Amino acid sequence: MTRYNIYCDESGHLEHDRQPFMVLGAVWCPEEKVRESAVRLREIKARHGLPQDFEIKWTKIGPSKVQFYLDILDYFFDDDDLHFRAVVINKAIIPLEHEAFGSDHDTWYYKMFFLLLQHLLDPEAKYRIYLDIKDTRSQHKVRKLHEVLCKSQYDFRQEIIEHVQQVRSHEVEHIQLADLLIGAVAYANRGTGLSEGKQALVDRMRQRSRYSLTRNTLFRESKVNLLQWQPRRSPA
């Protein structure tokens, strides 16, 4: 039975950060390929004169590192073992969900992570899920997420979803890769940006994926799978 590692991150997740879109994303690959792909990412860093512990991060993209980030993006598309899924949320319509179901933003945030991850799970496989650490108080919600995911798969002994764990992004290359891909999707959905470097990354991701990044992809798309979230109650 294949075991997969899933690495999760987010952009614009704070309730009042003035970002119009929230994007939750996950990179996943077979566990047996994790080390190989991490080594390849470090090799790209070395080829560009960067230390192994340099953190791949969307906010670090600047004119001097555009080619480095393009190479990282191309590596993702060239490696058949790496996959990406994201849920894109227009934050202007989130209050409709809160009003209809009486949820607070923090609880709703983890419901969105459930929506992100549920699509990826196969009862014939095993999973280990890693989330970029949000704050020191979120561990109990991570345990709840694990519990809800297991129930959705009738995995009461946690034999399918073996664990859900928080990690620090600067220590895990695959979460850094998720950050980059999420950043490109968020930038594309905002539609306005002044960074030529970041726009080059968006253009390359559109070219390689053959998707606009602003619409839903095919449901069974496995390389770049995108969902534009809609609340359960439509705007008036």
Residue pairs with C-beta under 8 A, 6 or more apart in sequence:
1 124
1 125
1 126
2 30
2 31
2 125
2 126
3 30
3 31
3 32
3 125
3 126
3 127
3 128
3 162
4 28
4 29
4 30
4 31
4 120
4 125
4 126
4 127
4 128
5 28
5 29
5 30
5 31
5 34
5 127
5 128
5 129
5 130
5 174
6 26
6 27
6 28
6 117
6 120
6 127
6 128
6 129
6 130
7 26
7 27
7 28
7 130
7 172
7 174
7 175
7 177
7 178
8 24
8 25
8 26
8 113
8 116
8 117
8 129
8 130
8 131
8 132
8 175
8 178
9 24
9 25
9 26
9 131
9 132
9 169
9 175
9 178
9 179
9 182
10 22
10 23
10 24
10 25
10 132
10 182
11 19
11 21
11 22
11 23
11 25
11 58
11 179
11 182
11 183
11 186
12 19
12 20
12 21
12 22
12 23
12 91
12 186
13 22
13 24
13 109
13 134
15 105
19 91
19 186
20 90
20 91
20 92
20 189
20 190
21 88
21 89
21 90
21 91
21 186
21 189
21 190
22 88
22 89
22 91
22 94
22 112
23 86
23 87
23 88
23 89
23 182
23 185
23 186
23 189
24 86
24 87
24 89
24 112
24 113
24 116
24 182
25 84
25 85
25 86
25 87
25 116
25 178
25 181
25 182
25 185
26 84
26 85
26 86
26 116
26 117
26 120
26 178
27 76
27 82
27 83
27 84
27 174
27 175
27 177
27 178
27 181
28 82
28 83
28 84
28 85
28 120
29 37
29 81
29 82
29 83
29 174
30 81
31 128
33 81
34 174
37 79
37 81
37 82
37 173
37 174
38 173
38 174
40 75
40 79
41 56
41 72
41 75
41 173
41 176
41 177
42 52
42 173
44 68
44 71
44 72
44 75
45 51
45 52
45 54
45 68
46 52
47 71
48 65
48 67
48 68
48 71
50 68
53 170
55 169
55 170
55 176
56 69
56 72
56 173
56 176
56 177
56 179
56 180
57 169
57 176
57 179
57 180
57 183
58 179
58 180
58 182
58 183
58 184
58 186
58 187
58 198
59 183
61 69
61 183
61 195
61 197
61 198
61 201
62 197
63 196
63 197
65 197
66 196
66 197
66 200
66 201
69 180
69 197
69 201
70 200
70 201
70 204
72 177
72 180
73 180
73 181
73 184
73 201
73 204
73 205
73 208
74 204
74 208
76 82
76 84
76 177
76 181
77 208
77 209
77 223
82 177
83 222
83 223
83 225
84 178
84 181
84 223
84 224
84 225
85 116
85 119
85 120
85 224
85 225
85 226
85 227
86 116
86 181
86 182
86 185
86 225
86 226
86 227
87 112
87 115
87 116
87 226
87 227
87 229
88 185
88 186
88 189
88 214
88 226
88 227
88 228
88 229
89 112
89 229
90 228
90 229
93 230
93 231
93 235
94 105
94 108
94 231
96 231
96 233
96 234
96 235
97 103
97 108
97 231
97 232
97 233
98 104
98 105
98 108
99 233
100 231
100 232
100 233
101 232
103 111
106 141
107 141
110 141
110 144
110 145
112 229
113 131
113 145
114 145
114 148
114 149
114 152
115 227
115 229
117 129
117 149
118 149
118 152
119 225
119 227
120 127
121 127
121 149
121 152
121 153
121 160
121 161
123 153
123 154
123 155
123 160
125 160
126 159
126 160
126 161
126 162
127 160
127 161
127 162
128 162
128 163
128 165
129 146
129 149
129 161
129 163
129 164
129 165
130 164
130 165
130 166
130 167
130 172
130 174
130 175
131 142
131 164
131 165
131 166
131 167
132 166
132 167
132 168
132 169
132 175
132 178
132 179
133 166
133 167
133 168
133 169
134 166
138 166
139 166
142 164
142 165
142 166
143 164
145 164
146 158
146 161
146 163
146 164
149 155
149 161
149 164
150 156
150 158
150 160
150 161
153 160
153 161
155 161
167 175
169 175
169 176
169 179
170 176
180 201
181 205
181 224
183 198
183 201
184 198
184 201
184 202
184 205
184 213
185 205
185 213
185 226
187 193
187 198
187 199
187 201
187 202
188 202
188 205
188 206
188 212
188 213
188 214
189 213
189 214
191 214
193 199
202 213
205 213
205 224
206 212
206 213
209 223
209 224
211 217
211 221
211 224
211 226
213 226
214 228
215 226
215 228
216 226
216 227
216 228
217 224
217 225
217 226
217 227
